[in-house]
Amino acid sequence: FKNYVATIESEGDDFAKAKIIFTADVASIDTGNEQRDGHLKGADFFDVEKFPKLSFVSTKIEKRDEEHFILHGDITIRDVTKLITLQVDFGGIAKDPWGGTRAGFSISGKLNRKDFGLTWNVLTESGGMMVSEEIKIHAEVQLVKA
């Protein structure tokens, strides 16, 4: 998704009590293939005419140690909201060349697309399914201190 907004509110450098909100404009999906993007925007998948946004709102963060967290939150796709759990690796805090303060994170997890009404599929010639039910989430995130 090329168009999105993410806000993270935290007191100090301890992200264990942070509040995270992420929204994406689903019509901004970009897989590098215009025909596939058009299909993903249509009723078979995201149906951007009816459901233009997807969102994630954190509900709890568990601090495992100084570098590892478990992020719990509600993700909403096609007006269906489900709780998901994401693994978060904290990469540290550093000053950038312009005097700003940045924090880096790697985030990973997965969800079942059918839980959100994304059920379209087709059999391949070898008898397998074209689209996996499991969707892997992976994000490299840099936060800039406001």
N, C-alpha and C positions, 0 to 999 in steps of 0.2 A: 504494500500500500504506500503510495507516494504522499498522500495527504492524511496527516494524523496529528493529534495533539496528545501530549503526555505531560502530566503534572505530578510531581512528587513533593510532598511536604514532609519534612523531618526536622526534629530538634537536634541541633548539633550534628556531629558526624556519626551518630548511632542510628542506623537505618532500621533497627528492629521495631521501631514504633512509627515508621513512615506510613503515610497514606498515599496510595498510588491510583491514579485515574488515567486511563488510556482510551481514546476514541479514534476510529479510523473511518474515513470516507471510503466506503466499499467500491464505489465507482472508480477510485484511483488505483485499483489493483493492477499490477504490472508484472507479468511473468516473462516478458520478453517475446511473447507471441500474441499478436493482435487478435487472431482468430480464437485462440484459447481464452484470452481475456474477455472477449465478447461473450463466449459461452459461460464463463464464470459469473459474469454480471447478470446473466439472464435467469429466468425462472427455474431452470434445472439446478442452479446453485444458489448464489447470494440474492438474486431477485432484487437488484438495487432500486428498482422503481418503488417497490413496497417497503424495503428495508435498507435505507441508504447508509446506515451506520452500524458498526459493531463496536463493542466496548468491553473494557475490563476494569473492575473496581476491586481493589484489595480489601480483604476482610480480616486477615491476620498474617503476621510475619513471625516465623520461628527462627531464632538465631541458634544455629548449631555450634558455631565457633566464630572466630573473628573473620573468616573468609567464606563461610557457607551459611545460607539461609534457605528456608522453605517458605515460599510465598503462596498464600491461599487467596483466592478471589473469585468473584462472579464474572463470568464471561457471557456476553449476550450477542448472539448471532441469529438473525431472522426472528427477533423478538422472543427467542428462547434463551433463558438464563440458566446456567449450570455452574456449579462450583468446580474449579480446577485447582490443581496444585502444581507449582513450578519450582524447579531447582534454581537457586541463584548463587553464583560464585562472585564474590566481591574482589575486584582487581586492585583496589586502593584509591587513594586520593592524591592528586598532584596539582601543582600550579602549571597553567599553560603559558606559552610565550607572551600572551597579552595581559597577564596579571590575573586572570580568572582562576577559579578553583573548580576542578573537575573530579568526578568519581566515576569509575568504570565497573560495569557488571556484565556477566554472561548469564543469560536466562535460557532455560530449556524445559520442555514438558511435552505433553501430548494430550489430544482429545479425540473423541470419536465423532466424526462429522455427522453421522446419522442421528446423534442426540439432538442436533440442531435443525433437523429436517432436510439436510443435504444428502439426499438418497440416490441421486442419479448415478447410473453405472451402465456398463456394457461389457459383455464377454469378449475376450480377445480370441484370436484364432486358436491359441493353445489351451483355451478353456479357463483361463484366469480372468480376474476382474481388472478392468482398466484403471479404476480409481480405488485406492486403499481406503478403508474405513478409518484407519488411524492417521491422524494428521500430526506431524511433529512440529513443534514450535521451537525456534531458536532465534535468539536476538542478542546482539552485542550493543550495549547501551552505554552512552556517556551522559552524565548529568552535569549541568553547569550551574553552579551556585548563583542564585539570584541575589 
